[in-house]
Every structure is written in structure tokens, then in C-alpha cells.
Amino acid sequence: MRDANAGSLSGSMSSDADIEKQQAVSMEEEVEGKEEDAGASDVVEVDAEAEKRLVRRIDLRIVPASMLIYLLCSLDRSNIGNAKILNSDAGHSLMQTVHISDSQYLTALMIFFVSYTLFETPSNYMLKRFRPSRWIAFLMFSWGAMTMILGAIHSFGGLVAVRFLLGMFEAGLFPGMVYVLTFWYRPEERALRIALILASATLGGAFGGAIAYGVGKLDGAHGLQAWRYLFLIEGAPSCAGALLVWFFFPDYPETVPWLSDGERALATGRIRGVASLGHQRITWAEARATLVDWRLYVHYLTYITISVPFSSMSLFSPTIVAGLGYKGLDAQLFTVPPYAIAFVITVAVAWVSDRYEKRSLGTAISMAIAGACFIVEGALPSDSFKLRYVFFIIALSFAFACIPPLLSWLTANLRTTGASTLGVPLNVSIGQVGQIIGVYIYKSNESPGYPTGHYTNAGFLLVGAVAVLGLRVMYVRRNKRLGPDERKWRL
């Protein structure tokens, strides 16, 4: 990591501009030497039209498949929120059938994030070790199987055990997807692709509500509660899709058969020096530089602030909507519009952030809008159902929209394989602290207003917006100290 390594050394040893500049140049030469040793010193003439055609071709192979995989992952992760209240008016919800308390339900949610945190970084290493197509297919089949097994549990212990395993298998997917993008795309191209993948979670929320509405009508069929059918129906596609991922998901530009020799040279040459090549080995020097780089921990801590609303919205949207005056299966159905709108806003914010290379501003503005809307949501009277529903949609949409540009900003400032291998999963792993917090903020005894949940989300988002702007100022100042020929920090 060229400038990143320089930043980590200067942050820990000295703030003097000349020393920082000298270290940056030294690290630049060291990494370039490694790339040359690996055979990466070829200069590739990039034809703009040829590159556009290549990117479109890569997009068709990677983005739709990644979106579908993450959509299925999101469905299998968050459907417990639908199962919690599905057919509760008939006494057949998950909680009523298994006879668990509110605190036990929260424990089952929390244990997912414990295993998620523990296994993210090891999973990213395994993705690198076994190739993306193989490892992602294994994860996909495993979490699909765990979701189907959830449909057969009869006790609190069984629920906790299966949720732990579900978290373990889902842990590597999202950081792995972000990591895979660095094999194929330049930094300025990633935010929109990350947004499309992440926005699949919002589509998952929309589809999840619609599916739960339909499955709810199966309650009692063949003696089974509808929530059991929900887990079985939503887990099966992941298991089936794993076979397609195994055989058809692309690994690296150097290995896929659908690129010609010229396209392969262009695909590798255009990201050389600005992105990771997945087959390169991680070195201890790269790992150490990443682990001691203090500015990355500002990114990680900021990710905690956006993880709180992401978690709480993913898990409690049906419960919150039920508190807005919608009952029974209608509470499932009315979760669809917020997520559908969130998909559009998430993609739009990411496109603007990529188009103008203002990822930090895209993140900060989205966080500020979402935070303000959560404050209004918490302050409105409990019986202002329609107005609260409108602000709920805006808050949820921008809470999701701030994530892709923030992740793209991080990966744009990670310039080596080692940094990407460790930095991305560490970012998401540390962010799980925020997801655990999100599990506990919507208290059942505060229904229907849920002021604690809304104000907590608002507080984290507004603090995060300030942190993003502060990090942006730091990068701007560092760029001023660098010479015209040195690689600048991306904003």
C-alpha cells in the first residue's frame, strides 16, 4: 500500500511533512519493485473505447451474479424478523411457537453477529486460498442449508446454535465480494458496483416482505406454521444457486476463458498499480503496514456508526411498520415500499459519488439526512402514522445509501493485495460492534414510538458524518504535502 503505508509510518513516527514525503517515496519504490518482480511491469496502452467495452462485458458477468448472491444472503439473514411476527395474530409466530422471550430472541440475533465477526477475516483468506468461485459457492450452500434447518428448530438452544452457524457461513460473503471487485475494477469504478450489490439487501428486504405476505397464507398447511415454510422456501435457492456459482462465477482476469488475450492484457494492465491482483501473495510487510495504519481505524470506527441503523433496519423493519398502525400480514406487505425506494436512492447516491469522485461527501450527506429523519421519527406523536411512515422511508433509504461510497472510499485508498485482504474484512468485522448495538435499541416496551431506537440511530449517524468530514480534511491536508508526481489520496 503505497501512500497508505507512508501514512501509517508518518502517523506513528512523525508529523513532519518532509519525513512523510520521503517515506511515501520509499514505500512507492518498494511496492513497485515487488510488482516488477511479479511480472507486473508491462505498460499497457489503454484504448478508451476498448476499455468501455471490456468494463461492460465484465459488468454483465460479475454484477448481476453478485447482486443475486447477496440478495439471497440478505433474505436468509433477515427473514427471522419476518418470522418473528408472521401470523402472530393467530398465535403461530416464531416466538409464540418456540416459546421464547424477547430477551432470548435478541440473544439469537446477537449470536449471529458474534460468529460473523469471528469468521470474516479468516473467510477472506480462504477466498484467496481456494478461489472466489469455490469459496463463495461453499458459503452459499452452507448458509442456505442453515436457513432451511431453522425451519425445523423447536427450542431456544436450537435457534441460537443454527443462527451462530448461519453467521459463520455468511461472514465472508460481503467483504469477499468487495475484495473480488478489486481484481476487476479501478477505484473510481467500484462505488456504483458496490452500491448495486449492497442495494440487493434493500431488494432482499422488499422481496422478504412480499414473500412473507404470501407464505403467511400457508399457515397450518400439512400441520406446519407459516414461518417454517418461510425458512424452507428462502433457504432452498441458495443451496441450488451454489452449483451455478461453483461452475460459472469468475475468479481472476488471468483465468477466465471468456476474455481474449487482448482483453485479458487490458483487464490486468488497467488495474495494475491501483488495485489488487487476486493471485498475488500477501506479505508480512503488507500485513503489518495495514495493521498499524492508524487512519484505517478511523474508517473502521466510522463503519460502526453506519452498522447500527443497517442492523436495526434489517432486523426490525416489520416490527417498526407494525408500530405504524399496520397489523397481521399487512405489516409484512408495507415493508416493501421503503426497501424498493431505498434501492433507487442507494444506487443514485453511489452513481453521483463515483461520477464526481466525492465519496466522502456522498457518505456524509447521506448520514446527515438519515440522522435528521430518525430524529423527526422519534419526535413525532405515536399516532402520526402516515407522517412517521414517510420519514421512516427516507431514513431507511439514506441509512443504506451511505454504505457503498464509504466502502468504495476505503478500497480506493488500499493499494496492495495485503491491504485489501486484511483491510476490507477488518472494516466489516469491527463494524459488527455496531450491528450488535442495533440488535438491542428497538425495545418492545416502547412500541409503537420506539424513541430509543430512532434517537440511537440518529446519534450514531450524525457522529459518523462528522468523522467522515474530519477524515476528508486529513486526506486533503496530506495531498497538499505530496508532490505533483506522487499518488494522491482519493476523496
PEQUI-V371750 format. One record per residue. RES is the residue in one letter. D_FIRST is the distance of its C-alpha to the first C-alpha in Angstrom with 2 decimals. Layout:
RES	D_FIRST
RES	D_FIRST
This chain:
M	0.00
R	3.76
D	6.16
A	5.20
N	5.38
A	8.21
G	9.62
S	9.96
L	11.67
S	13.78
G	14.77
S	16.05
M	17.57
S	18.75
S	19.03
D	20.28
A	18.92
D	19.30
I	17.45
E	14.45
K	14.62
Q	15.08
Q	12.09
A	9.86
V	11.75
S	11.58
M	7.88
E	8.09
E	11.02
E	9.83
V	7.32
E	10.15
G	12.59
K	11.41
E	11.67
E	15.03
D	16.20
A	15.70
G	17.85
A	15.43
S	16.63
D	19.49
V	19.97
V	21.37
E	23.89
V	23.54
D	26.92
A	26.76
E	29.64
A	28.47
E	25.08
K	26.98
R	29.17
L	26.33
V	24.59
R	28.02
R	28.57
I	25.31
D	26.19
L	29.60
R	28.30
I	25.53
V	26.26
P	29.93
A	29.40
S	26.50
M	28.66
L	31.62
I	29.80
Y	28.41
L	31.87
L	33.53
C	31.09
S	31.86
L	35.55
D	35.60
R	33.71
S	35.75
N	39.16
I	40.25
G	40.62
N	43.07
A	44.81
K	45.35
I	47.85
L	48.93
N	52.76
S	52.91
D	56.11
A	57.70
G	56.35
H	54.16
S	50.58
L	48.07
M	48.74
Q	52.49
T	52.69
V	50.59
H	52.06
I	48.93
S	48.68
D	46.22
S	44.45
Q	44.23
Y	42.82
L	40.07
T	39.35
A	38.98
L	36.47
M	34.51
I	34.36
F	32.47
F	29.53
V	29.71
S	29.16
Y	26.63
T	24.48
L	25.04
F	24.19
E	21.25
T	18.39
P	20.61
S	21.54
N	18.06
Y	17.86
M	21.34
L	20.49
K	18.03
R	20.74
F	23.69
R	22.43
P	22.34
S	26.01
R	27.37
W	25.60
I	26.11
A	29.73
F	30.30
L	29.03
M	31.10
F	34.27
S	33.91
W	33.51
G	36.33
A	38.52
M	37.85
T	38.79
M	42.03
I	42.80
L	42.58
G	45.65
A	47.59
I	46.89
H	49.91
S	48.68
F	46.14
G	44.83
G	44.29
L	42.47
V	40.05
A	39.42
V	38.73
R	36.49
F	34.39
L	34.05
L	33.35
G	30.40
M	29.10
F	29.21
E	27.95
A	24.96
G	22.55
L	23.57
F	21.91
P	18.36
G	18.93
M	20.07
V	17.13
Y	14.84
V	17.28
L	17.07
T	13.51
F	15.21
W	17.73
Y	16.92
R	15.05
P	13.70
E	17.05
E	18.98
R	17.88
A	19.71
L	23.09
R	22.48
I	21.21
A	24.27
L	26.62
I	25.54
L	25.69
A	28.89
S	30.38
A	30.67
T	32.97
L	34.89
G	35.06
G	36.66
A	39.07
F	40.00
G	40.20
G	42.80
A	44.74
I	44.72
A	45.80
Y	48.61
G	49.89
V	49.46
G	51.30
K	54.42
L	54.28
D	54.99
G	57.61
A	57.52
H	58.43
G	58.41
L	54.66
Q	53.09
A	50.99
W	47.79
R	47.99
Y	48.23
L	45.23
F	42.95
L	44.50
I	44.24
E	40.62
G	39.38
A	41.01
P	38.94
S	35.70
C	37.35
A	38.70
G	35.56
A	33.60
L	35.54
L	34.50
V	30.80
W	31.15
F	32.63
F	31.21
F	27.77
P	25.23
D	22.49
Y	20.37
P	21.25
E	22.11
T	24.64
V	26.55
P	30.05
W	30.52
L	28.34
S	30.00
D	28.47
G	27.85
E	26.29
R	24.07
A	22.84
L	22.29
A	20.55
T	17.92
G	17.81
R	17.34
I	14.04
R	12.66
G	9.61
V	9.43
A	9.67
S	9.92
L	12.83
G	14.60
H	16.21
Q	13.33
R	13.58
I	11.41
T	11.37
W	12.40
A	9.90
E	7.03
A	9.77
R	10.85
A	7.86
T	7.92
L	11.67
V	12.23
D	10.29
W	13.62
R	12.91
L	11.88
Y	15.35
V	16.94
H	15.78
Y	17.15
L	20.36
T	20.87
Y	20.77
I	23.67
T	25.74
I	25.64
S	26.18
V	29.57
P	31.26
F	29.59
S	31.09
S	34.41
M	34.98
S	34.18
L	36.57
F	39.27
S	39.81
P	43.06
T	44.25
I	43.50
V	45.23
A	48.17
G	48.38
L	48.73
G	52.12
Y	51.36
K	52.86
G	52.91
L	51.31
D	50.98
A	48.22
Q	46.22
L	47.03
F	46.12
T	42.51
V	42.03
P	42.14
P	39.44
Y	36.91
A	37.99
I	37.51
A	34.16
F	32.96
V	33.92
I	32.43
T	29.08
V	28.72
A	30.03
V	27.63
A	24.63
W	26.10
V	26.62
S	23.13
D	21.69
R	24.45
Y	23.98
E	20.25
K	21.41
R	19.79
S	20.13
L	23.76
G	24.53
T	23.48
A	25.31
I	28.45
S	28.73
M	28.45
A	31.07
I	33.44
A	33.23
G	33.71
A	36.73
C	38.25
F	37.98
I	39.83
V	42.54
E	42.73
G	43.36
A	45.88
L	47.99
P	51.24
S	51.06
D	53.63
S	51.78
F	50.60
K	49.96
L	48.13
R	45.98
Y	45.16
V	43.99
F	41.65
F	40.44
I	39.42
I	37.55
A	35.82
L	34.74
S	33.55
F	31.24
A	30.06
F	28.68
A	27.59
C	25.09
I	22.89
P	21.46
P	20.15
L	18.59
L	16.74
S	15.83
W	14.56
L	12.22
T	10.91
A	10.78
N	8.23
L	5.96
R	4.41
T	4.66
T	8.07
G	7.83
A	6.35
S	9.04
T	11.52
L	11.70
G	10.81
V	13.42
P	16.22
L	15.80
N	16.20
V	19.26
S	20.60
I	20.74
G	22.23
Q	25.06
V	26.51
G	27.36
Q	28.81
I	31.03
I	32.23
G	33.06
V	35.37
Y	37.70
I	38.09
Y	40.66
K	43.74
S	46.68
N	49.20
E	47.87
S	48.69
P	49.04
G	47.26
Y	44.35
P	43.60
T	41.32
G	39.01
H	38.91
Y	38.47
T	35.74
N	33.74
A	34.41
G	33.33
F	29.94
L	29.25
L	30.32
V	28.34
G	25.25
A	26.01
V	26.19
A	22.87
V	21.16
L	22.89
G	21.93
L	18.19
R	18.78
V	20.62
M	17.86
Y	15.42
V	18.39
R	19.05
R	15.62
N	15.89
K	19.29
R	18.10
L	15.79
G	17.69
P	18.77
D	16.74
E	13.33
R	11.15
K	12.49
W	11.60
R	13.48
L	16.63
